Amino acid sequence: MSENQLVANIRSNKGKTANQKLRQSGNIPAVLYGPRGNIMLEMEEETTRHLLEKMSGMHELVPITVTDSASGDNWTAQVVLREVQKHPYKHLLKHLDFWELPATKEQLVRIPIEITGESPGVKGGGVLQMVVRDIPVYCLPADIPACIEIDSSKLEIGDSIRIQEIELPAKVSHSTEENYAVLSIVGRTKEEEETVEGEEAEETAADSEEEESANEE
């Protein structure tokens, strides 16, 4: 779970003009979707942007404290980012959507893959090829992992790891019965490279002999 703490206030004004004034004041509009209904929010742009930059991705669960200025009430919810709108050329946020997840219901989330270890196949001249960058899993919101680690230290050229072979953290389960490849080590072995280099050298020598014979004639 993230250590970041987002802060928002409930906003009553909506529409293009209201949002423009909001951004001019250094804030941004946002919407929180979930069991409480669709709640319009306003958030400080710079503080929010810096907090979001620390997050590992849109799958990360993060607390947000919402204050109702009219009543003085406030409450905290656990949310994930649903959508981020950024300025086309300035380093600024324009709009955010959040989703409050039910604490007791498993969610389908896509978790990024992180490769650990040094593959002997890569050492031997192969290339580690990522077929996918994240995988879908089921888990409760509180158990959403920051990433899924895959150990590549035993992979030789030609080896691959399939999704069902990946060991998941406790309380996290696979969401698909398919068993597609997630990563593989591709490329020639050193012996194959030496053979190819030898063949290329022989072809070059043969071409040179043909040119010399042609010149003599």
N, C-alpha and C positions, 0 to 999 in steps of 0.2 A: 504494500500500500504506500502511496506517496506521502511524503512529509510536507508537501506543499499545502497551503491553505488559501483557497480562493475566497474572495470577498465580493459580495454583490448587494445592491439595493433594488427593491421592487420599483419599477417605473410605471407611471400611469399614462404618460404621453406616448403615442405611437405615430407612425407615418414617416414619410421621407423628410419632411421639414424638421420634425422633432428629432429624428436621428442625426441630421446634419448639425443641428445646434448642440446635440449631445457630444458629437465627435469634436466640434470646435472647442468645447470646454475641457477636452482631454479624456473624455469617457467614451465608452462604446456600448451599443445595445447588445443584448443577449437574450436567449430564451431557454428556459428549463422545462423539458418535457418529462412526464412521468406520472406516477399515481396521484400527485397533488394537482394535476391538470397542467395546462401550458401557462407558465408564469413568465411575464416579461421582466427582464432585469437590465440594470445598467452597472457597468464595471469600469474601474480606472484602467485606461489602456496600457500605460507603461508598466505598472505593477503586475497586471495580469499577463502581459506579454513575457516579462522576465520569468514569471512562475511557470508558464507553459513551456518555455525553452528548456527548463530543467527536467521536464517529463520525458519518459522513455518512449512515449507514443500515445496514440489516441485510444489504446486499449487500457491505459492505466487508470485505476480508480483513484479519485482525488476528492477531498472534502471541500464543500463550498458552504460558507456561512451567508445566509440571506437575511437582510434586515428590511422590515416594513417601516419606513420612516413615519408613515401616517399613524400607526398604532404603537410603534416602538418595540414591537415583537421581533424576535429573530430566531432562526433555527438553522441546523446544519444537516446537509444531505451528502451522501456519497454518490458521486456522478462520474460519468466518462464523457469525453468530448465526442460530439456527434458530427459537428461540422465547424470548420474554421474558414472565415473569409478574410483575406488580407488585401491591403492596398496594392494596386497593380505595380507600383514602382517604389513606393516608400516602405521603410521597415516599420509598418504599422498594422495593427489589427483593425478590422472594420466591423465584424459581427461574429458572435459565437453561439453555437447551439450545444446544450448539454442534455444528457439523458440520465435521470435518476433510476438506478437499478434496484429492483426488489431484493432485499437482503437474503431472503430464504429461497429464491428461485435461481436455478442454474442458468447461466447465460452462455450463448455461443459467441466466442471472441477469437480473433486472430492474433496470435502471439509471434513476435519476431524471433528468428533463429539466430543464435550466437555460436560460432564455431570455436572450439577449444582444441588444444593439442596441435602437434606438428605432424602432418601426414608423411610417412616414408615414401609414398607414391609421389608426392609433390617434391620431396628431396631428390627423387630419382628422375626428375624432369617432367612430371605430370602437372596437370592444372586442376585445381579444385573448382568444380562447376556447380554453382547454386541453381538448382532447378526452380525452387521457390524461396522466397525471403521470409515467409511466415506460414504458420500452420493453424488450422481451426481446432479449437478444443472447447470442452464444456467444463464449467466450474462455477462456484458461487462467486459473487462479486468480491468478497473479502479474500478469496483465494487466487485471484487473477495474478499470474506471475509476470515479472517484468520482461522475461525472455525465456526461451527454451534452449538449453545448452546441448550441443552435439559434439561428442569427442571424435576427432578425426585421426587420433594418434596410431590407429591400427590399419588405416586404409592404404592399400596399394593401388597402383594403376589398374583400372578396370573395376575396382570395387565401388559400391554405392550403398547408401543408407536409405531405406524406405520408411515411410511415415509410421507404419505399425511397429517398426523396430525402435523407434525413439522412446526412451524412458522418460515419462512425464513426472512432474512433481506430485507429491501427495495431494489428494483431493482434486486432481485434474485428470480428465479422461479424453480419449480421442472422440472426435465427433463424426468421423467418417469410417466406413468399412473398406473403402478403397485402400490399396497399398502401393501408391505411386512413389517414385524415387524423389527424394528431397535434395540430395546432393550426390555427386559422383566424382571420381578422380579419372580424368581422361588424359591421353597423350601417349607418346612412345616411351618405351623403356630405354635405358642407356644402350643395351645390346642392339635394339632396333635402330637407334640413331646412328650407331657405328656402322651397321650394315648399309643403311641408306647413304651415309657419307662415303663409304667405300665404293658403292655402286656409282655414285655421282662422280667420284674421282676416276673410275674406270671409263665412264662415258666421256669425260673431258679428255682423257688421254687418247681414246679412240678417235675422237673428233679432230684432235691435233695431228694424228698420224694421217688421217684422210686429207687434211689440208696440205700437209707437206707433200704427200703423193701427188696431189692435184697440181701443186706448184712446180714439181719436177717435170711433169708431163708438159 
